[in-house]
Amino acid sequence: MDIELARTFLAIVEAGSFVRAAERLNVTQTTVSARVRSLEDQLRRPVFLRNKAGVTLTAAGEQFLRFAPTLVQVWERARHQVALPVGRRAVLAAGGELALWNPLLLNWMVWMRRSAPDIALQTQVGLSDDMLRQVANGVLDLAVVYSPRQWPGLKAEMLMEERLVLVTTDPSTAGVSDPDYVYVDWGADFAAHHGLNYPQFSNPGLSIGLGPLGLDYIVHVGGTGYFRKRVAQPYLADGRLHVVPHTPEFTLCAYAVHSENAESEDLETALEGLREAARADEAPSPNHRVQAEPRAGRSGVGLGASVPAE
């Protein structure tokens, strides 16, 4: 089977229509339709039902969906392994959201170099959904993201839990009603919980899609916003920032996401390194070093909210 047939099938399932799938794949709708016909001819079954609302899977399509991600993933992994760098026995491709790279993924790369020097690493920074799509398509072996949405064929393991607290440069601030409030996009879960806790909140004067950038902004310019307490701690300690009292705190979890069918020893090694790096990230100390001997990982829930006790 032409692997592009399976790739096109998955793009249609995700996009919900031939038109949007064609845009995503950067091909014409005619090409998408031709690939679907070819796939259906090879399977000898229709896989989609077309209607005005888009497309839905037939019973045969539902069955093929169980195998299509694996077909694409196996092909991509084979393509990576064939192009092995000199002196390496395997290649592992990983991606992470920008806010998770320093120090979590940086420490992970150090751990991998020390513990598995014969594994070549290919790393990238990206948006959560883009990287989940690449994991589903086999381009990435794993992705580290905040609060990933459910994705067919993918498995998520919680690595660490962050506390988002409302901090400000002005101790007399009115909180989110502050005209200098900076809204940081921590993802869909944060937006939902933020809306539940602040139902009267209107559009902010400034929205930022990257937490570290938002934190640097308010430290240098002034303002208020929700940020990771661990990262803001140095500014809280020296008095440049203050926690706004009697305001909700939110829980933001980072996950390692990989194919549910991937069971390679190299992937498990990478996950062990991420668990160790997460422990180092959650409990930093001047003498702490990322160790090569990992302990068991954890699983957990997504994002929630709580108001700290007085």
N, C-alpha and C positions, 0 to 999 in steps of 0.2 A: 504493500500500500504506500502511495505517495504520502509522506508525513504532512505535507501541506493540507491534505484533506482533513486530517484529524485536527490540525491547528485551526483551520477555517471553521470546522464544526464547533470547537470550543469558543471561538470568537463570537459566533452567532448566539450560542447559549448565553454567554455573558452579556452581550449587547442587546439581545432581545429582538433583533431584526437584521435582515440582510443588509439594509442600507448602512446602519451604524457599524456593522461588522466590516463592511467594505471600507468605510472611512478609517477604522482602526487598523486594518491590514494594509491600507494604502493601495488598494486595488479597486477595480470597477465592480459594480454590482453584478454585471454580467459574468465576471470571473468567479465571484462568490457562488452564483447560481450554478455555473458549470461544475465547480468543485463539489457542490452538494449533490448534483445529479450523478457525478462520477462515484461519489461515496455511496449513494443509495444503490447504484448499479452493482457495485462490488459487494455490498451487504445483502442485496436482493430484498431490501425492505426500505420503505420511506422512514426518514428519521425526524422530519419536521412536518407540522401542520401549519399552513399559512392562513392567516386571517387578518382582518383590518387592524387589529391591535398589535400585530407583529407575528411572532412564530411561537409555537409550543412544541414540546417533544412528543413524539409518538412513543408507544411502548418499546419499540426497537431503539428509538433514540435514547430513551432512559437507560436501556441496557448498555448501549455503546458509550454513554457518558461515564460508565464505571471504568472503562478501559482506555478511553481517548487520552486522558491526562498522562497515564503511564506510557502510552506509545510515544508521545511527544517528549516526555522526560527521559526515557531510555535513549532516544535518538540524540538528544542534546548532551546527555552525559557521555555517550559514546564519542560524540564529536569532540568534546573537551579532552577526554582521555587519550584520544589518538594524537593530539597536539601537545604531548608532554614536554615540558622544559627539560633540558639536560640535567641529570642528577636527581630528578624527581620521579616518584613512582605513581603519583596520582595528582589530580587537580581538583580543588574545591572552590566553588564560586559562591560568594556571600555578599549580601547587601544590607544596608542599614539606613535608617532615617538619620539625617544630619545631627540632630540633637543627641543621638545615642552613640556617636562615634568617639567623642572625647569625654570621659576616659574609657567607657565600657569596651567598645570595639577595638580601640587602640591597645588596651590591655590584653584583649583576646588575641590579637595578632602576635603580640610578644609571646604569649603562652603557646601559641601554635608553633612559632619558630623554635622555641625551646623544646617543646614536647613532641612535635611531629615535623621535624625539619625536612622530611622527604615528601611532604605534601605541598605542592605549589598552591598559592592563594591568588584568587582573582576577586577583587573587592570593588564595590561601587557604593555611591550615595544616591538615594532616590526617594520618591514619595511612596507611601505605604502601599496603595493599590497597584502601582506600577511594579513594585517588587514582588508582591503576592502573585501578580499575573506571570512574572518571570519564573517564580518558583513553580507555579502550576504548569508552565510550559517547559520546564526543565532547564531554562537558561541559568537560573540560580539554584544552588543546592539548598540554601537556607537564607532567610531574611530576618532581621531583628527590627521590630516595629512596635509602636505603641498601639494597644487596643485594636488588633486586626479584626476586620470583619470576617464572617464565616465564608469559606471558599471551598467548593467541591474538591475533594482529593487532598486537602492540606490538613496538617496537624499542627497545633500550637502548644508550646510549653512556656509557662510563665517563668521569667528569669528574675525579675525584680519589681518592687513596688515603690513608686514615687508618691510623695505628698505634695500636692499643689496648694500653696497658701497665698492669701492676698497680702501683698507687701506694697509699701509706699515709701517715698522719700519725704513725705510730709506727715508727721504723727497726728495732725489734726484733720486728716482727710476724711471725706464722707464715704469712702469705699468706692463701689462701682459707679456711684452717681457723680464721682469726681470728674470734672470736665477734662482732666488730664489722664483719665483711665485709658489704659492700653489693653485692648482685647487680643489675647494670644490664641490662635487656633490650635488647640491641643487635640483636635479630632472630633468626630461626630459624638462620641460618648460625652466628652467634656461639654460640647455645645448643648446637648440635651439636659445635662445636670445643671449647667449654668442657667439655662432657661427656666428650669423648675425652681431654682433657688432665688432667681432674680426675675420674676415674671414681668416686672415693670421696666426692665432694662431695654433701652432703645439703642439705635445704632451708635457705636462709639466713634469718637473723632479719629481714632487711629486703630487699625487692625493689622496684626503682624502674624505671618504664618510660621515663624521660626522663633522658638522660645529663647535661645541664647541671644539672638538679635534684639528681642524685646527687652530682655534684662539689661543688656548693655545700654539700650536707649534710655530707660528710665534712670539708670545710675548716672548717666552723663547729662541728661536733659531734665529729669524729674518726672514724676508721675506715679501711677498705681497700676498694678496688674497681678494676675495669677502666675506664679512661677514655682518651679521645683524647689522645695525648701532646702534640700541638700545643696543645690547649686547656689542658692541665694545666701546660704549660711555665712560665708565670709563677710558679706555686706551687712548682714544682720549683726554680726559680732562687732564690727567696727563702727556701727551706728549710722552708716549711710542709708540703710533700709530699716524699716520697722514693719512688723506683722500688724495688720489691721485687726484689732480685737473684735470678738463676738461675730466673726464672719465664717461661713462654711469653708471647710477644707475638702479637697477632692483627691481621690486616689487614682493614680495613673499607672498602669502596669505595662511593662515591656515584655514582649514575647519573642521567642525563637520559633519561626514557622518553617516547616519543611514538608515534603511529600509524605503522606501517610504510608506510602508503599516503600519509602526509602529506609533500608535497614543496614546500610553499609557500615563497616567498622570505622571508616574515615569520617563519616557524618557523626557517629557517636563520639568520636574523639573531639570533633569541633564543638559539639554540644557540651561535652565535659569542660572544655576550655571556657565556653560562655558562662557556664554555671560558676566556675571559679572566678572569672572576671567580674561577674555580677556580685558575688560576695565581697570582693575587694572594693567594688564601687559603692556598695551600700554601707560598708564599715571601714572607711579609710583611716589610716593612721600613718605617722611619719615613717614607721619602720615596716609597714606592710609591703609585701611583694607578692605578685601573682605567682602561685605555686603550680607545679606540674602535676600534683596529685589531687584530683578532684573528689568532691563528695556528691551525694545524690542531688538531683534537681527537684524543683517544686512545681506544683500546678496551682492555679488559682482562678479568681474571678476577674472581671474587668474593672470598670471605673465606677466609683460610688462617691457619696458625699457624706460628710459628718461635720458637726459643729463642735470644736474642742471645748472641754469642760473649763469653767472659769477657775 
